[in-house]
Amino acid sequence: MPAREQLLAVIGIQAEIAKLGLDLGGVMTLVVERCVPLLDADGAAIELAEDGEMVYRAAAGIAAPQLGLRLKRASSLSGACVSAGQPLICADVETDERVDREACRRVGLRSMIVMPLRHRGQTVGVLKLMSRQPGRFTEADAKLLALLSEVVAAAMFFATKYDSDALFHLATHDGLTGLANRALFMDRLRNAIARRGSDGRELMVLMIDMDGLKPINDHYGHRIGDEVLKEFARRLKAGARPSDTVARLGGDEFAVVLAPVDARGDLDGPLQSFRKRLDAPFSFEGRVYDLQASIGGAICPVDGTDPDRLLDVADQRMYAVKRRGRELSARAH
């Protein structure tokens, strides 16, 4: 039987899930973050089955950098779990033929337990706990996760109102702005990099901070702040093409994948175009709000071909722009 402390932790997680209601993204993020300490694991992920693949749609711990990772359903333990509808335990990925060994090595895991998320006979995803150590998980762990997985599956099931298209949209888009969320953004970025190899054209990643959100929230309230965020998102979306991906990564942080582009190593044109669109004042309910953005970019393959490397470069350049803006503002005053 699970320990008393573990049972109390499960009850606490169930209560938090209930409070989130139909917020599918919030439910999935909460579960992976809480399950890591629950089983003293090194990482956790919730995967959804999409077009013959299993996709990381929420991730924590060692799995967090792999958000958006795609596994072949037919050659992964997650896919086998969906097909069987039963929990599966892998004691060592180096000797288990059911796993995608290359993906496991990329994540850095040696053992894992995968639970189907089933409600009313329908599997809506899997919950995976992982460890850097072999032989980490037991049948007792499976029993504990079973207590939680039923509640998670029910929350996901009702959040989508029985609509599989809604399941995908809620899991991959920001609830406030309707833009892609971090999981979908990473998925699209990886795919764009893979496609670039076939035609040799460049792609560009932009990291964008909306400046001044905190003062707006402090002075006018979060309702106004949310309207400003939505307007900022609309302007970003309007400046992109159908082939591009515009995402809200969280808070006042946004990102764009521009693919393909013929930048020839030059970031200036796209940056100026977005900055001009974003920096115009915004009128709402009789008051005008100044919108400004700090933007940094990176080009693939000029600045690298690894997603994390491209994001780091773009992020560093964005913060350099933000620092220069603060310095100019301080001198003006």
Phi, psi and omega per residue, in radians:
M1 nan 2.527 3.069
P2 -1.065 2.648 3.113
A3 -1.170 2.709 -3.118
R4 -0.999 -0.720 -3.124
E5 -1.117 -0.633 3.117
Q6 -1.198 -0.709 3.117
L7 -1.100 -0.723 3.103
L8 -1.120 -0.666 3.116
A9 -1.123 -0.722 3.115
V10 -1.086 -0.758 3.113
I11 -1.058 -0.704 3.113
G12 -1.108 -0.725 3.114
I13 -1.135 -0.732 3.115
Q14 -1.037 -0.699 3.127
A15 -1.142 -0.708 3.124
E16 -1.154 -0.656 3.099
I17 -1.080 -0.756 -3.131
A18 -1.057 -0.648 -3.127
K19 -1.189 -0.494 -3.103
L20 -1.341 -0.292 3.069
G21 1.048 -2.152 -3.051
L22 -1.644 0.304 3.111
D23 -1.434 1.534 -3.047
L24 -1.069 -0.820 3.137
G25 -1.059 -0.714 3.120
G26 -1.132 -0.697 3.118
V27 -1.083 -0.845 -3.085
M28 -1.127 -0.734 3.127
T29 -1.125 -0.760 3.115
L30 -1.019 -0.811 -3.056
V31 -1.104 -0.839 -3.099
V32 -1.152 -0.637 -3.135
E33 -1.213 -0.655 -3.115
R34 -1.378 -0.496 -3.075
C35 -1.289 -0.449 3.138
V36 -1.034 -0.961 3.094
P37 -1.237 -0.452 -3.124
L38 -1.003 -0.741 -3.135
L39 -1.941 0.260 -3.107
D40 0.895 0.764 -3.136
A41 -1.563 3.019 3.094
D42 -1.747 -0.250 3.135
G43 -2.941 2.893 3.126
A44 -2.665 2.660 3.107
A45 -2.625 2.586 2.909
I46 -1.930 2.209 -3.110
E47 -2.011 2.479 3.055
L48 -1.975 2.521 3.110
A49 -1.462 2.100 -3.091
E50 -2.402 1.949 3.032
D51 0.918 0.883 3.079
G52 1.384 0.144 3.139
E53 -2.234 2.750 2.991
M54 -1.880 2.181 -3.001
V55 -2.072 2.260 3.071
Y56 -1.184 1.903 3.128
R57 -1.852 -0.177 2.975
A58 -2.639 2.456 -3.062
A59 -2.679 2.580 3.126
A60 -2.501 2.835 3.118
G61 1.127 -2.390 -3.085
I62 -1.168 -0.285 3.122
A63 -1.457 -0.291 -3.029
A64 -0.953 -0.740 -3.134
P65 -1.173 -0.227 -3.090
Q66 -1.733 0.279 3.110
L67 -0.917 2.232 -3.077
G68 1.615 -0.065 3.133
L69 -1.034 2.417 3.136
R70 -1.980 2.283 3.075
L71 -2.050 2.550 3.035
K72 -1.205 2.161 -3.108
R73 -1.033 -0.662 -3.058
A74 -1.257 -0.295 -3.066
S75 -2.253 0.605 3.106
S76 -2.363 2.698 3.104
L77 -1.145 -0.570 3.106
S78 -1.107 -0.779 3.106
G79 -1.102 -0.704 3.093
A80 -1.102 -0.630 3.119
C81 -1.136 -0.741 3.102
V82 -1.079 -0.774 -3.110
S83 -1.151 -0.727 -3.097
A84 -1.392 -0.495 -3.071
G85 1.193 0.385 -3.101
Q86 -2.307 2.641 3.080
P87 -1.132 2.491 3.131
L88 -2.234 2.442 3.134
I89 -2.079 2.305 3.036
C90 -1.949 2.044 -3.120
A91 -1.356 -0.544 -3.127
D92 -2.740 2.025 -3.090
V93 -1.152 -0.355 -3.118
E94 -1.324 -0.254 -3.126
T95 -2.152 -0.065 -3.085
D96 -1.664 2.060 -3.076
E97 -1.328 -0.149 -3.096
R98 -1.417 -0.235 -2.959
V99 -1.714 2.811 2.959
D100 -1.525 1.639 -2.977
R101 -1.115 -0.684 -3.132
E102 -1.081 -0.756 3.127
A103 -1.143 -0.684 3.121
C104 -1.084 -0.729 3.115
R105 -1.152 -0.632 3.121
R106 -1.109 -0.715 3.124
V107 -1.264 -0.593 -3.118
G108 1.702 0.419 -3.106
L109 -1.816 2.668 3.073
R110 -2.045 -0.477 3.096
S111 -2.458 2.768 -3.104
M112 -2.794 2.815 3.015
I113 -2.259 2.311 -3.076
V114 -2.120 2.185 -3.119
M115 -1.945 2.278 3.034
P116 -1.257 2.460 3.054
L117 -1.757 1.689 -3.014
R118 -2.051 2.436 3.063
H119 -2.503 2.193 -3.126
R120 0.916 0.731 3.080
G121 1.414 -0.008 -3.117
Q122 -1.895 2.238 3.073
T123 -1.527 2.082 -3.092
V124 -1.792 -0.044 3.128
G125 2.831 -2.984 3.051
V126 -2.343 2.618 3.025
L127 -1.912 2.134 -3.075
K128 -2.058 2.221 2.989
L129 -1.890 2.458 -3.033
M130 -2.392 2.694 -3.133
S131 -2.388 2.629 3.041
R132 -1.307 -0.278 -3.085
Q133 -1.750 2.470 3.051
P134 -1.234 2.670 3.065
G135 1.141 0.494 -3.015
R136 -1.359 -0.553 -2.954
F137 -1.890 2.600 -3.053
T138 -2.220 3.049 3.072
E139 -1.112 -0.544 3.090
A140 -1.109 -0.641 3.076
D141 -1.133 -0.669 3.121
A142 -1.095 -0.715 3.127
K143 -1.120 -0.692 3.128
L144 -1.147 -0.805 -3.130
L145 -1.147 -0.516 3.118
A146 -1.080 -0.603 3.114
L147 -1.108 -0.576 -3.093
L148 -1.555 -0.651 -3.010
S149 -1.098 -0.584 3.133
E150 -1.115 -0.708 3.127
V151 -1.199 -0.718 3.128
V152 -1.086 -0.810 -3.122
A153 -1.084 -0.720 3.134
A154 -1.119 -0.727 3.131
A155 -1.098 -0.755 3.121
M156 -1.152 -0.706 -3.122
F157 -1.068 -0.863 -3.098
F158 -1.315 -0.487 3.103
A159 -1.075 -0.547 -3.115
T160 -1.590 -0.090 -3.138
K161 0.921 0.758 3.059
Y162 1.171 0.278 -3.055
D163 -1.944 1.981 -3.105
S164 -1.153 -0.554 3.074
D165 -1.145 -0.692 3.098
A166 -1.137 -0.627 3.102
L167 -1.007 -0.840 -3.136
F168 -1.111 -0.782 -3.077
H169 -1.139 -0.798 -3.124
L170 -1.126 -0.581 -3.105
A171 -1.353 -0.310 -2.986
T172 -2.122 0.030 -3.094
H173 -2.261 2.625 3.110
D174 -1.269 2.272 -3.055
G175 -1.145 -0.562 -3.081
L176 -1.400 -0.859 -2.991
T177 -1.723 -0.308 -3.069
G178 1.366 0.015 3.097
L179 -1.328 2.900 3.020
A180 -1.007 2.548 3.053
N181 -1.623 -3.080 -3.064
R182 -1.058 -0.683 -3.118
A183 -1.081 -0.848 -3.137
L184 -1.182 -0.650 3.120
F185 -1.030 -0.830 -3.141
M186 -1.121 -0.662 3.094
D187 -1.061 -0.860 -3.124
R188 -1.144 -0.649 3.134
L189 -1.138 -0.790 3.117
R190 -1.073 -0.747 3.140
N191 -1.141 -0.683 3.131
A192 -1.122 -0.688 3.105
I193 -1.136 -0.716 3.131
A194 -1.131 -0.708 3.140
R195 -1.191 -0.590 -3.115
R196 -1.006 -0.554 -3.131
G197 -1.114 -0.390 -3.094
S198 -1.497 -0.427 -3.117
D199 -2.122 -0.127 3.060
G200 1.305 0.049 -3.131
R201 -1.406 2.762 -3.108
E202 -1.436 2.827 2.930
L203 -2.355 2.763 -3.061
M204 -2.225 2.454 3.064
V205 -2.029 2.233 3.086
L206 -1.976 2.329 2.983
M207 -1.899 2.246 -2.974
I208 -2.301 2.177 3.018
D209 -1.854 2.271 3.028
M210 -1.437 1.944 -3.094
D211 -1.334 2.467 2.989
G212 1.537 0.210 -3.138
L213 -1.172 -0.728 -3.085
K214 -1.055 -0.809 3.092
P215 -1.053 -0.625 3.110
I216 -1.145 -0.792 3.097
N217 -1.076 -0.727 -3.091
D218 -1.182 -0.689 -3.035
H219 -1.555 -0.570 -3.009
Y220 -2.087 -0.150 3.114
G221 1.730 2.817 -3.065
H222 -1.258 -0.427 3.082
R223 -1.061 -0.787 3.099
I224 -1.174 -0.721 3.114
G225 -1.016 -0.678 3.116
D226 -1.156 -0.667 3.114
E227 -1.150 -0.656 3.105
V228 -1.155 -0.733 3.098
L229 -1.056 -0.752 -3.135
K230 -1.140 -0.665 3.095
E231 -1.162 -0.720 3.101
F232 -1.040 -0.760 3.129
A233 -1.123 -0.717 3.125
R234 -1.071 -0.715 3.141
R235 -1.167 -0.700 3.084
L236 -1.058 -0.823 -3.108
K237 -1.099 -0.674 -3.126
A238 -1.166 -0.448 -3.125
G239 -1.539 -0.024 -3.098
A240 -1.833 2.825 3.072
R241 -1.661 2.891 3.104
P242 -1.020 -0.500 -3.131
S243 -1.399 -0.183 -3.126
D244 -1.545 2.851 3.063
T245 -2.132 2.139 3.103
V246 -1.929 2.260 -3.033
A247 -2.362 2.615 2.905
R248 -1.809 2.027 -3.082
L249 -1.474 -0.314 3.141
G250 2.540 2.521 3.107
G251 0.975 -2.152 3.141
D252 -1.802 0.375 -3.068
E253 -1.840 2.186 -3.129
F254 -2.210 2.873 3.106
A255 -2.637 2.708 3.135
V256 -2.404 2.368 2.924
V257 -1.835 2.077 3.077
L258 -1.799 1.932 -3.083
A259 -2.625 2.274 -0.064
P260 -1.532 2.896 3.050
V261 -2.390 2.725 3.007
D262 -1.959 1.118 -3.032
A263 -1.358 -0.421 -3.068
R264 0.902 0.705 3.098
G265 1.358 0.113 -3.070
D266 -1.900 2.109 -3.138
L267 -1.570 -0.308 -2.885
D268 -1.062 -0.758 -3.077
G269 -1.021 -1.005 3.129
P270 -1.071 -0.658 3.133
L271 -1.101 -0.770 -3.135
Q272 -1.162 -0.653 3.134
S273 -1.099 -0.806 3.126
F274 -1.210 -0.687 -3.119
R275 -1.109 -0.712 3.124
K276 -1.090 -0.695 -3.123
R277 -1.238 -0.645 -3.029
L278 -1.436 -0.501 -2.978
D279 -1.471 0.027 3.111
A280 -1.283 2.541 3.120
P281 -1.066 2.695 -3.116
F282 -2.119 2.125 3.124
S283 -1.705 2.264 3.133
F284 -2.639 2.181 3.113
E285 0.904 0.801 3.031
G286 1.380 0.119 3.139
R287 -2.240 2.578 -3.121
V288 -1.880 2.295 -3.135
Y289 -2.042 2.324 3.107
D290 -1.396 2.157 3.074
L291 -1.857 2.250 3.097
Q292 -2.434 2.682 -3.097
A293 -2.375 2.519 2.947
S294 -1.836 2.188 -3.020
I295 -2.220 2.338 3.006
G296 -2.279 2.656 -3.083
G297 -2.415 2.853 3.046
A298 -2.487 2.625 -3.100
I299 -2.061 2.338 3.038
C300 -1.797 2.156 0.304
P301 -1.782 0.091 -3.044
V302 -1.015 -0.776 -3.099
D303 -1.710 0.078 3.128
G304 2.314 2.968 3.123
T305 -2.154 0.057 3.101
D306 -1.655 2.309 -3.095
P307 -0.957 -0.807 -3.106
D308 -1.132 -0.670 3.105
R309 -1.092 -0.792 3.139
L310 -1.086 -0.736 3.128
L311 -1.145 -0.696 3.113
D312 -1.085 -0.788 -3.138
V313 -1.092 -0.832 -3.141
A314 -1.091 -0.685 -3.138
D315 -1.129 -0.779 3.129
Q316 -1.085 -0.714 3.139
R317 -1.211 -0.605 3.095
M318 -1.134 -0.774 3.140
Y319 -1.194 -0.519 3.047
A320 -1.125 -0.717 3.077
V321 -1.101 -0.741 -3.132
K322 -1.105 -0.738 3.123
R323 -1.095 -0.752 3.125
R324 -1.085 -0.682 3.111
G325 -1.097 -0.708 3.116
R326 -1.158 -0.687 3.140
E327 -1.148 -0.736 3.111
L328 -1.132 -0.671 3.124
S329 -1.150 -0.695 -3.137
A330 -1.162 -0.670 3.135
R331 -1.182 -0.631 -3.124
A332 -1.159 -0.462 -3.140
H333 -1.731 nan nan
